[in-house]
């Protein structure tokens, strides 16, 4: 498996697969053909069908600026991966260079051509069972395993990630107004954060604050603000919301949080390697479901739970998102995406409680759920995989 540096990425929303990935591909392609007079980007599949709402064209044009780039939207041609694009370099109107690119989720791209080198594999084990057995044999915790494979410098990287996560929440809590895009969605994080009542119970307060943090990050993403993929842009609010809430509530140190981020990253890496974190490939179960699983595992690690409990928390969180469709209205990462971050954050807390009570009675392994999620995603009808053609995207019409 790849480094956690390939999973957690700081960038601008609203979509890791539709904006961060294509922009990265365009910048790389530009360095390969700097002599070109202009460029062309042909977008296929989900990129063509929801790219306008995800600002794909703007991301690509920004990367190629000041030179012009023609955007071609091809939603009819069948492609192997739903987030496929072809970049072309033009000289006097003729194609002088071309690369096929797949944006596979989380800001990661796979580019055709010898110039593109895949990130190194730093984890020798391929699934949760292998990692768990190795660590139990060596008496290692999750975070110790990550440090062993990544080196101690991983903590500097994760410290920057945690700072960026907190900043995205703080920015979202401070912002007001309507999100762009035509759906007239009002930012709600600030309202949730400030709605205190004299008779508010501790349970209600927990729900309000966790949801406020999740809304804040997700709204920043929808507005094109700076966020951290965890594991994607559209699911960026789940993990930081529960971690910030627990740090505020129980006084966990930043080092504790970094250890939890390492554990979450390990879970996300397993899902990315053995299934998918792309909504266009496997539906929202691959994005929000993965984020919830990462958050549940992080919470379990934060509370000092053992390997079996961490696995149960991650498994339960992902299992109960199986089959979740990706149906963004108007192709925007707003409805139902923002609210889903809050719901998933609360579900991660529920998975933590279940892990505390029921771990040793469980029947399903985490690896089994990951495999099931991928097969379920592949079986989902295409209109439920980030094409904006089914579900809420079909039945809701903005007034």
TORKOL-4160 file (C-alpha; in steps of 0.2 Angstrom, whole numbers, padded with zeros to 4 digits, m for minus):
399
<pt num="1" X="0000" Y="0000" Z="0000"/>
<pt num="2" X="0005" Y="0018" Z="m0003"/>
<pt num="3" X="0010" Y="0031" Z="0010"/>
<pt num="4" X="m0003" Y="0040" Z="0020"/>
<pt num="5" X="0004" Y="0056" Z="0010"/>
<pt num="6" X="m0006" Y="0049" Z="m0005"/>
<pt num="7" X="m0022" Y="0048" Z="0005"/>
<pt num="8" X="m0022" Y="0064" Z="0015"/>
<pt num="9" X="m0020" Y="0079" Z="0003"/>
<pt num="10" X="m0023" Y="0097" Z="0006"/>
<pt num="11" X="m0031" Y="0106" Z="m0008"/>
<pt num="12" X="m0046" Y="0115" Z="m0014"/>
<pt num="13" X="m0064" Y="0108" Z="m0016"/>
<pt num="14" X="m0077" Y="0104" Z="m0021"/>
<pt num="15" X="m0071" Y="0087" Z="m0027"/>
<pt num="16" X="m0055" Y="0077" Z="m0026"/>
<pt num="17" X="m0059" Y="0066" Z="m0041"/>
<pt num="18" X="m0067" Y="0080" Z="m0052"/>
<pt num="19" X="m0057" Y="0095" Z="m0047"/>
<pt num="20" X="m0041" Y="0091" Z="m0038"/>
<pt num="21" X="m0037" Y="0076" Z="m0049"/>
<pt num="22" X="m0040" Y="0084" Z="m0066"/>
<pt num="23" X="m0031" Y="0100" Z="m0060"/>
<pt num="24" X="m0016" Y="0089" Z="m0055"/>
<pt num="25" X="m0016" Y="0080" Z="m0072"/>
<pt num="26" X="m0017" Y="0096" Z="m0082"/>
<pt num="27" X="m0002" Y="0103" Z="m0072"/>
<pt num="28" X="0008" Y="0088" Z="m0075"/>
<pt num="29" X="0003" Y="0087" Z="m0094"/>
<pt num="30" X="0008" Y="0105" Z="m0096"/>
<pt num="31" X="0026" Y="0101" Z="m0090"/>
<pt num="32" X="0027" Y="0087" Z="m0103"/>
<pt num="33" X="0021" Y="0099" Z="m0117"/>
<pt num="34" X="0026" Y="0116" Z="m0113"/>
<pt num="35" X="0029" Y="0121" Z="m0131"/>
<pt num="36" X="0011" Y="0118" Z="m0135"/>
<pt num="37" X="0001" Y="0134" Z="m0141"/>
<pt num="38" X="m0015" Y="0128" Z="m0133"/>
<pt num="39" X="m0023" Y="0112" Z="m0125"/>
<pt num="40" X="m0039" Y="0102" Z="m0126"/>
<pt num="41" X="m0047" Y="0091" Z="m0112"/>
<pt num="42" X="m0060" Y="0078" Z="m0117"/>
<pt num="43" X="m0070" Y="0073" Z="m0102"/>
<pt num="44" X="m0079" Y="0056" Z="m0101"/>
<pt num="45" X="m0091" Y="0047" Z="m0090"/>
<pt num="46" X="m0095" Y="0056" Z="m0073"/>
<pt num="47" X="m0082" Y="0070" Z="m0077"/>
<pt num="48" X="m0093" Y="0074" Z="m0092"/>
<pt num="49" X="m0110" Y="0072" Z="m0083"/>
<pt num="50" X="m0106" Y="0081" Z="m0067"/>
<pt num="51" X="m0091" Y="0091" Z="m0071"/>
<pt num="52" X="m0099" Y="0108" Z="m0073"/>
<pt num="53" X="m0106" Y="0107" Z="m0055"/>
<pt num="54" X="m0090" Y="0101" Z="m0048"/>
<pt num="55" X="m0080" Y="0115" Z="m0057"/>
<pt num="56" X="m0069" Y="0102" Z="m0067"/>
<pt num="57" X="m0068" Y="0114" Z="m0082"/>
<pt num="58" X="m0062" Y="0129" Z="m0071"/>
<pt num="59" X="m0049" Y="0118" Z="m0062"/>
<pt num="60" X="m0042" Y="0112" Z="m0079"/>
<pt num="61" X="m0042" Y="0130" Z="m0087"/>
<pt num="62" X="m0034" Y="0137" Z="m0071"/>
<pt num="63" X="m0020" Y="0124" Z="m0073"/>
<pt num="64" X="m0017" Y="0127" Z="m0091"/>
<pt num="65" X="m0018" Y="0146" Z="m0089"/>
<pt num="66" X="m0012" Y="0158" Z="m0097"/>
<pt num="67" X="m0013" Y="0147" Z="m0112"/>
<pt num="68" X="m0031" Y="0142" Z="m0118"/>
<pt num="69" X="m0039" Y="0125" Z="m0115"/>
<pt num="70" X="m0054" Y="0119" Z="m0125"/>
<pt num="71" X="m0066" Y="0108" Z="m0114"/>
<pt num="72" X="m0075" Y="0094" Z="m0123"/>
<pt num="73" X="m0089" Y="0086" Z="m0114"/>
<pt num="74" X="m0092" Y="0068" Z="m0120"/>
<pt num="75" X="m0105" Y="0059" Z="m0110"/>
<pt num="76" X="m0109" Y="0046" Z="m0123"/>
<pt num="77" X="m0093" Y="0037" Z="m0126"/>
<pt num="78" X="m0091" Y="0022" Z="m0115"/>
<pt num="79" X="m0075" Y="0021" Z="m0104"/>
<pt num="80" X="m0067" Y="0009" Z="m0092"/>
<pt num="81" X="m0066" Y="0021" Z="m0078"/>
<pt num="82" X="m0080" Y="0033" Z="m0075"/>
<pt num="83" X="m0068" Y="0048" Z="m0071"/>
<pt num="84" X="m0058" Y="0047" Z="m0088"/>
<pt num="85" X="m0051" Y="0061" Z="m0097"/>
<pt num="86" X="m0039" Y="0064" Z="m0112"/>
<pt num="87" X="m0028" Y="0078" Z="m0112"/>
<pt num="88" X="m0021" Y="0085" Z="m0129"/>
<pt num="89" X="m0007" Y="0097" Z="m0133"/>
<pt num="90" X="m0010" Y="0107" Z="m0149"/>
<pt num="91" X="0002" Y="0116" Z="m0161"/>
<pt num="92" X="m0007" Y="0126" Z="m0174"/>
<pt num="93" X="m0023" Y="0117" Z="m0171"/>
<pt num="94" X="m0014" Y="0100" Z="m0173"/>
<pt num="95" X="m0012" Y="0087" Z="m0159"/>
<pt num="96" X="0006" Y="0086" Z="m0154"/>
<pt num="97" X="0004" Y="0076" Z="m0138"/>
<pt num="98" X="m0009" Y="0066" Z="m0129"/>
<pt num="99" X="m0011" Y="0057" Z="m0113"/>
<pt num="100" X="m0026" Y="0047" Z="m0106"/>
<pt num="101" X="m0029" Y="0050" Z="m0087"/>
<pt num="102" X="m0040" Y="0042" Z="m0074"/>
<pt num="103" X="m0045" Y="0052" Z="m0058"/>
<pt num="104" X="m0047" Y="0037" Z="m0046"/>
<pt num="105" X="m0052" Y="0047" Z="m0030"/>
<pt num="106" X="m0044" Y="0056" Z="m0016"/>
<pt num="107" X="m0035" Y="0067" Z="m0028"/>
<pt num="108" X="m0025" Y="0053" Z="m0035"/>
<pt num="109" X="m0023" Y="0051" Z="m0054"/>
<pt num="110" X="m0016" Y="0037" Z="m0065"/>
<pt num="111" X="m0009" Y="0044" Z="m0081"/>
<pt num="112" X="m0004" Y="0035" Z="m0097"/>
<pt num="113" X="0014" Y="0036" Z="m0102"/>
<pt num="114" X="0032" Y="0032" Z="m0096"/>
<pt num="115" X="0034" Y="0049" Z="m0088"/>
<pt num="116" X="0021" Y="0045" Z="m0075"/>
<pt num="117" X="0028" Y="0035" Z="m0060"/>
<pt num="118" X="0017" Y="0027" Z="m0047"/>
<pt num="119" X="0020" Y="0031" Z="m0029"/>
<pt num="120" X="0030" Y="0019" Z="m0020"/>
<pt num="121" X="0022" Y="0005" Z="m0010"/>
<pt num="122" X="0028" Y="0008" Z="0008"/>
<pt num="123" X="0016" Y="m0005" Z="0017"/>
<pt num="124" X="0021" Y="m0023" Z="0014"/>
<pt num="125" X="0004" Y="m0030" Z="0020"/>
<pt num="126" X="m0012" Y="m0029" Z="0009"/>
<pt num="127" X="m0027" Y="m0030" Z="0021"/>
<pt num="128" X="m0032" Y="m0027" Z="0039"/>
<pt num="129" X="m0030" Y="m0046" Z="0044"/>
<pt num="130" X="m0012" Y="m0046" Z="0038"/>
<pt num="131" X="m0008" Y="m0030" Z="0047"/>
<pt num="132" X="m0017" Y="m0035" Z="0063"/>
<pt num="133" X="m0008" Y="m0052" Z="0064"/>
<pt num="134" X="0009" Y="m0044" Z="0061"/>
<pt num="135" X="0006" Y="m0031" Z="0074"/>
<pt num="136" X="m0001" Y="m0043" Z="0087"/>
<pt num="137" X="0015" Y="m0054" Z="0084"/>
<pt num="138" X="0026" Y="m0039" Z="0086"/>
<pt num="139" X="0016" Y="m0031" Z="0100"/>
<pt num="140" X="0013" Y="m0015" Z="0090"/>
<pt num="141" X="m0001" Y="m0003" Z="0090"/>
<pt num="142" X="m0009" Y="0005" Z="0074"/>
<pt num="143" X="0001" Y="0021" Z="0075"/>
<pt num="144" X="0017" Y="0011" Z="0080"/>
<pt num="145" X="0015" Y="0001" Z="0064"/>
<pt num="146" X="0012" Y="0017" Z="0054"/>
<pt num="147" X="0028" Y="0025" Z="0061"/>
<pt num="148" X="0038" Y="0009" Z="0057"/>
<pt num="149" X="0033" Y="0009" Z="0039"/>
<pt num="150" X="0033" Y="0027" Z="0036"/>
<pt num="151" X="0047" Y="0033" Z="0047"/>
<pt num="152" X="0046" Y="0046" Z="0061"/>
<pt num="153" X="0044" Y="0060" Z="0049"/>
<pt num="154" X="0026" Y="0055" Z="0046"/>
<pt num="155" X="0022" Y="0064" Z="0062"/>
<pt num="156" X="0027" Y="0081" Z="0054"/>
<pt num="157" X="0016" Y="0077" Z="0039"/>
<pt num="158" X="0001" Y="0072" Z="0050"/>
<pt num="159" X="0004" Y="0088" Z="0061"/>
<pt num="160" X="0001" Y="0098" Z="0046"/>
<pt num="161" X="m0014" Y="0088" Z="0041"/>
<pt num="162" X="m0022" Y="0091" Z="0058"/>
<pt num="163" X="m0019" Y="0109" Z="0057"/>
<pt num="164" X="m0027" Y="0110" Z="0040"/>
<pt num="165" X="m0042" Y="0100" Z="0046"/>
<pt num="166" X="m0044" Y="0112" Z="0061"/>
<pt num="167" X="m0043" Y="0127" Z="0050"/>
<pt num="168" X="m0056" Y="0121" Z="0038"/>
<pt num="169" X="m0068" Y="0119" Z="0052"/>
<pt num="170" X="m0064" Y="0136" Z="0060"/>
<pt num="171" X="m0066" Y="0144" Z="0043"/>
<pt num="172" X="m0083" Y="0135" Z="0040"/>
<pt num="173" X="m0089" Y="0141" Z="0057"/>
<pt num="174" X="m0085" Y="0159" Z="0054"/>
<pt num="175" X="m0093" Y="0159" Z="0037"/>
<pt num="176" X="m0111" Y="0164" Z="0032"/>
<pt num="177" X="m0122" Y="0167" Z="0017"/>
<pt num="178" X="m0127" Y="0156" Z="0002"/>
<pt num="179" X="m0116" Y="0144" Z="m0007"/>
<pt num="180" X="m0114" Y="0147" Z="m0026"/>
<pt num="181" X="m0122" Y="0135" Z="m0039"/>
<pt num="182" X="m0140" Y="0140" Z="m0040"/>
<pt num="183" X="m0147" Y="0128" Z="m0026"/>
<pt num="184" X="m0148" Y="0143" Z="m0014"/>
<pt num="185" X="m0141" Y="0132" Z="0000"/>
<pt num="186" X="m0137" Y="0142" Z="0015"/>
<pt num="187" X="m0122" Y="0139" Z="0026"/>
<pt num="188" X="m0128" Y="0131" Z="0042"/>
<pt num="189" X="m0112" Y="0127" Z="0052"/>
<pt num="190" X="m0112" Y="0144" Z="0061"/>
<pt num="191" X="m0130" Y="0143" Z="0065"/>
<pt num="192" X="m0128" Y="0125" Z="0073"/>
<pt num="193" X="m0113" Y="0130" Z="0083"/>
<pt num="194" X="m0121" Y="0145" Z="0091"/>
<pt num="195" X="m0139" Y="0138" Z="0095"/>
<pt num="196" X="m0136" Y="0134" Z="0113"/>
<pt num="197" X="m0151" Y="0132" Z="0125"/>
<pt num="198" X="m0151" Y="0133" Z="0144"/>
<pt num="199" X="m0159" Y="0116" Z="0145"/>
<pt num="200" X="m0148" Y="0107" Z="0132"/>
<pt num="201" X="m0143" Y="0090" Z="0137"/>
<pt num="202" X="m0126" Y="0083" Z="0135"/>
<pt num="203" X="m0132" Y="0071" Z="0121"/>
<pt num="204" X="m0140" Y="0086" Z="0112"/>
<pt num="205" X="m0125" Y="0096" Z="0114"/>
<pt num="206" X="m0114" Y="0082" Z="0107"/>
<pt num="207" X="m0125" Y="0080" Z="0092"/>
<pt num="208" X="m0125" Y="0099" Z="0089"/>
<pt num="209" X="m0107" Y="0102" Z="0090"/>
<pt num="210" X="m0101" Y="0087" Z="0080"/>
<pt num="211" X="m0114" Y="0091" Z="0066"/>
<pt num="212" X="m0108" Y="0109" Z="0067"/>
<pt num="213" X="m0090" Y="0104" Z="0064"/>
<pt num="214" X="m0095" Y="0092" Z="0050"/>
<pt num="215" X="m0106" Y="0105" Z="0041"/>
<pt num="216" X="m0092" Y="0118" Z="0043"/>
<pt num="217" X="m0079" Y="0107" Z="0034"/>
<pt num="218" X="m0091" Y="0101" Z="0021"/>
<pt num="219" X="m0097" Y="0119" Z="0017"/>
<pt num="220" X="m0079" Y="0125" Z="0015"/>
<pt num="221" X="m0077" Y="0111" Z="0003"/>
<pt num="222" X="m0093" Y="0115" Z="m0007"/>
<pt num="223" X="m0087" Y="0134" Z="m0007"/>
<pt num="224" X="m0070" Y="0129" Z="m0015"/>
<pt num="225" X="m0061" Y="0132" Z="0001"/>
<pt num="226" X="m0045" Y="0123" Z="0007"/>
<pt num="227" X="m0048" Y="0106" Z="0014"/>
<pt num="228" X="m0040" Y="0089" Z="0018"/>
<pt num="229" X="m0046" Y="0074" Z="0008"/>
<pt num="230" X="m0051" Y="0061" Z="0022"/>
<pt num="231" X="m0052" Y="0051" Z="0011"/>
<pt num="232" X="m0060" Y="0063" Z="m0002"/>
<pt num="233" X="m0066" Y="0081" Z="m0003"/>
<pt num="234" X="m0084" Y="0077" Z="m0003"/>
<pt num="235" X="m0082" Y="0067" Z="0014"/>
<pt num="236" X="m0069" Y="0079" Z="0021"/>
<pt num="237" X="m0080" Y="0084" Z="0036"/>
<pt num="238" X="m0082" Y="0067" Z="0045"/>
<pt num="239" X="m0065" Y="0063" Z="0052"/>
<pt num="240" X="m0060" Y="0081" Z="0058"/>
<pt num="241" X="m0077" Y="0083" Z="0066"/>
<pt num="242" X="m0076" Y="0069" Z="0078"/>
<pt num="243" X="m0058" Y="0072" Z="0082"/>
<pt num="244" X="m0060" Y="0090" Z="0086"/>
<pt num="245" X="m0075" Y="0087" Z="0096"/>
<pt num="246" X="m0066" Y="0073" Z="0106"/>
<pt num="247" X="m0051" Y="0084" Z="0109"/>
<pt num="248" X="m0062" Y="0098" Z="0115"/>
<pt num="249" X="m0072" Y="0087" Z="0126"/>
<pt num="250" X="m0059" Y="0075" Z="0134"/>
<pt num="251" X="m0043" Y="0085" Z="0132"/>
<pt num="252" X="m0034" Y="0073" Z="0121"/>
<pt num="253" X="m0017" Y="0080" Z="0116"/>
<pt num="254" X="m0012" Y="0084" Z="0098"/>
<pt num="255" X="0000" Y="0069" Z="0098"/>
<pt num="256" X="m0015" Y="0058" Z="0103"/>
<pt num="257" X="m0024" Y="0065" Z="0088"/>
<pt num="258" X="m0010" Y="0062" Z="0077"/>
<pt num="259" X="m0010" Y="0044" Z="0082"/>
<pt num="260" X="m0028" Y="0043" Z="0079"/>
<pt num="261" X="m0025" Y="0051" Z="0061"/>
<pt num="262" X="m0012" Y="0037" Z="0058"/>
<pt num="263" X="m0025" Y="0024" Z="0063"/>
<pt num="264" X="m0039" Y="0032" Z="0052"/>
<pt num="265" X="m0026" Y="0033" Z="0037"/>
<pt num="266" X="m0022" Y="0015" Z="0038"/>
<pt num="267" X="m0040" Y="0010" Z="0037"/>
<pt num="268" X="m0043" Y="0022" Z="0023"/>
<pt num="269" X="m0028" Y="0015" Z="0014"/>
<pt num="270" X="m0034" Y="m0003" Z="0015"/>
<pt num="271" X="m0051" Y="0003" Z="0007"/>
<pt num="272" X="m0042" Y="0013" Z="m0006"/>
<pt num="273" X="m0031" Y="m0002" Z="m0011"/>
<pt num="274" X="m0044" Y="m0016" Z="m0010"/>
<pt num="275" X="m0059" Y="m0007" Z="m0015"/>
<pt num="276" X="m0062" Y="0011" Z="m0020"/>
<pt num="277" X="m0064" Y="0028" Z="m0012"/>
<pt num="278" X="m0072" Y="0035" Z="m0028"/>
<pt num="279" X="m0091" Y="0040" Z="m0028"/>
<pt num="280" X="m0090" Y="0039" Z="m0047"/>
<pt num="281" X="m0084" Y="0021" Z="m0046"/>
<pt num="282" X="m0093" Y="0014" Z="m0031"/>
<pt num="283" X="m0106" Y="0027" Z="m0025"/>
<pt num="284" X="m0106" Y="0037" Z="m0009"/>
<pt num="285" X="m0103" Y="0021" Z="0001"/>
<pt num="286" X="m0085" Y="0023" Z="m0005"/>
<pt num="287" X="m0083" Y="0041" Z="0000"/>
<pt num="288" X="m0094" Y="0044" Z="0016"/>
<pt num="289" X="m0094" Y="0026" Z="0021"/>
<pt num="290" X="m0075" Y="0026" Z="0020"/>
<pt num="291" X="m0074" Y="0042" Z="0030"/>
<pt num="292" X="m0086" Y="0035" Z="0043"/>
<pt num="293" X="m0075" Y="0019" Z="0045"/>
<pt num="294" X="m0059" Y="0030" Z="0046"/>
<pt num="295" X="m0067" Y="0041" Z="0059"/>
<pt num="296" X="m0074" Y="0026" Z="0070"/>
<pt num="297" X="m0057" Y="0018" Z="0069"/>
<pt num="298" X="m0048" Y="0034" Z="0074"/>
<pt num="299" X="m0060" Y="0036" Z="0089"/>
<pt num="300" X="m0057" Y="0018" Z="0095"/>
<pt num="301" X="m0038" Y="0021" Z="0094"/>
<pt num="302" X="m0040" Y="0038" Z="0103"/>
<pt num="303" X="m0049" Y="0029" Z="0117"/>
<pt num="304" X="m0036" Y="0016" Z="0119"/>
<pt num="305" X="m0045" Y="0001" Z="0112"/>
<pt num="306" X="m0037" Y="m0015" Z="0106"/>
<pt num="307" X="m0035" Y="m0021" Z="0088"/>
<pt num="308" X="m0051" Y="m0031" Z="0088"/>
<pt num="309" X="m0061" Y="m0016" Z="0094"/>
<pt num="310" X="m0053" Y="m0005" Z="0081"/>
<pt num="311" X="m0058" Y="m0017" Z="0068"/>
<pt num="312" X="m0075" Y="m0019" Z="0074"/>
<pt num="313" X="m0078" Y="0000" Z="0074"/>
<pt num="314" X="m0071" Y="0002" Z="0057"/>
<pt num="315" X="m0081" Y="m0013" Z="0050"/>
<pt num="316" X="m0098" Y="m0008" Z="0058"/>
<pt num="317" X="m0096" Y="0010" Z="0051"/>
<pt num="318" X="m0093" Y="0004" Z="0034"/>
<pt num="319" X="m0105" Y="m0010" Z="0034"/>
<pt num="320" X="m0120" Y="0001" Z="0037"/>
<pt num="321" X="m0116" Y="0012" Z="0023"/>
<pt num="322" X="m0117" Y="m0002" Z="0010"/>
<pt num="323" X="m0126" Y="0002" Z="m0005"/>
<pt num="324" X="m0127" Y="0021" Z="m0002"/>
<pt num="325" X="m0129" Y="0030" Z="m0019"/>
<pt num="326" X="m0120" Y="0045" Z="m0025"/>
<pt num="327" X="m0133" Y="0057" Z="m0032"/>
<pt num="328" X="m0127" Y="0075" Z="m0030"/>
<pt num="329" X="m0141" Y="0087" Z="m0036"/>
<pt num="330" X="m0136" Y="0098" Z="m0051"/>
<pt num="331" X="m0118" Y="0089" Z="m0049"/>
<pt num="332" X="m0115" Y="0101" Z="m0034"/>
<pt num="333" X="m0106" Y="0094" Z="m0019"/>
<pt num="334" X="m0120" Y="0101" Z="m0008"/>
<pt num="335" X="m0136" Y="0091" Z="m0007"/>
<pt num="336" X="m0136" Y="0078" Z="0000"/>
<pt num="337" X="m0117" Y="0079" Z="0002"/>
<pt num="338" X="m0115" Y="0092" Z="0016"/>
<pt num="339" X="m0128" Y="0084" Z="0028"/>
<pt num="340" X="m0121" Y="0067" Z="0025"/>
<pt num="341" X="m0105" Y="0072" Z="0033"/>
<pt num="342" X="m0114" Y="0076" Z="0049"/>
<pt num="343" X="m0124" Y="0060" Z="0049"/>
<pt num="344" X="m0109" Y="0050" Z="0046"/>
<pt num="345" X="m0099" Y="0058" Z="0060"/>
<pt num="346" X="m0113" Y="0054" Z="0072"/>
<pt num="347" X="m0113" Y="0036" Z="0065"/>
<pt num="348" X="m0095" Y="0035" Z="0069"/>
<pt num="349" X="m0098" Y="0039" Z="0087"/>
<pt num="350" X="m0112" Y="0025" Z="0087"/>
<pt num="351" X="m0099" Y="0013" Z="0080"/>
<pt num="352" X="m0087" Y="0017" Z="0094"/>
<pt num="353" X="m0100" Y="0013" Z="0107"/>
<pt num="354" X="m0104" Y="m0004" Z="0098"/>
<pt num="355" X="m0086" Y="m0008" Z="0098"/>
<pt num="356" X="m0085" Y="m0005" Z="0116"/>
<pt num="357" X="m0099" Y="m0016" Z="0120"/>
<pt num="358" X="m0100" Y="m0030" Z="0107"/>
<pt num="359" X="m0083" Y="m0032" Z="0099"/>
<pt num="360" X="m0080" Y="m0050" Z="0104"/>
<pt num="361" X="m0097" Y="m0056" Z="0098"/>
<pt num="362" X="m0095" Y="m0050" Z="0080"/>
<pt num="363" X="m0095" Y="m0061" Z="0065"/>
<pt num="364" X="m0090" Y="m0050" Z="0050"/>
<pt num="365" X="m0072" Y="m0045" Z="0047"/>
<pt num="366" X="m0067" Y="m0028" Z="0041"/>
<pt num="367" X="m0059" Y="m0036" Z="0025"/>
<pt num="368" X="m0075" Y="m0044" Z="0021"/>
<pt num="369" X="m0085" Y="m0028" Z="0022"/>
<pt num="370" X="m0072" Y="m0019" Z="0011"/>
<pt num="371" X="m0073" Y="m0033" Z="m0002"/>
<pt num="372" X="m0092" Y="m0032" Z="m0001"/>
<pt num="373" X="m0092" Y="m0013" Z="m0003"/>
<pt num="374" X="m0082" Y="m0014" Z="m0019"/>
<pt num="375" X="m0093" Y="m0028" Z="m0026"/>
<pt num="376" X="m0109" Y="m0018" Z="m0021"/>
<pt num="377" X="m0102" Y="m0002" Z="m0029"/>
<pt num="378" X="m0098" Y="m0011" Z="m0046"/>
<pt num="379" X="m0116" Y="m0018" Z="m0046"/>
<pt num="380" X="m0124" Y="m0001" Z="m0043"/>
<pt num="381" X="m0133" Y="0006" Z="m0058"/>
<pt num="382" X="m0123" Y="0019" Z="m0066"/>
<pt num="383" X="m0135" Y="0033" Z="m0063"/>
<pt num="384" X="m0132" Y="0031" Z="m0044"/>
<pt num="385" X="m0113" Y="0033" Z="m0046"/>
<pt num="386" X="m0110" Y="0052" Z="m0047"/>
<pt num="387" X="m0118" Y="0055" Z="m0064"/>
<pt num="388" X="m0132" Y="0066" Z="m0057"/>
<pt num="389" X="m0145" Y="0055" Z="m0067"/>
<pt num="390" X="m0153" Y="0046" Z="m0053"/>
<pt num="391" X="m0160" Y="0047" Z="m0035"/>
<pt num="392" X="m0161" Y="0065" Z="m0027"/>
<pt num="393" X="m0153" Y="0072" Z="m0042"/>
<pt num="394" X="m0167" Y="0066" Z="m0053"/>
<pt num="395" X="m0182" Y="0070" Z="m0042"/>
<pt num="396" X="m0177" Y="0086" Z="m0035"/>
<pt num="397" X="m0179" Y="0102" Z="m0045"/>
<pt num="398" X="m0172" Y="0118" Z="m0039"/>
<pt num="399" X="m0186" Y="0131" Z="m0038"/>
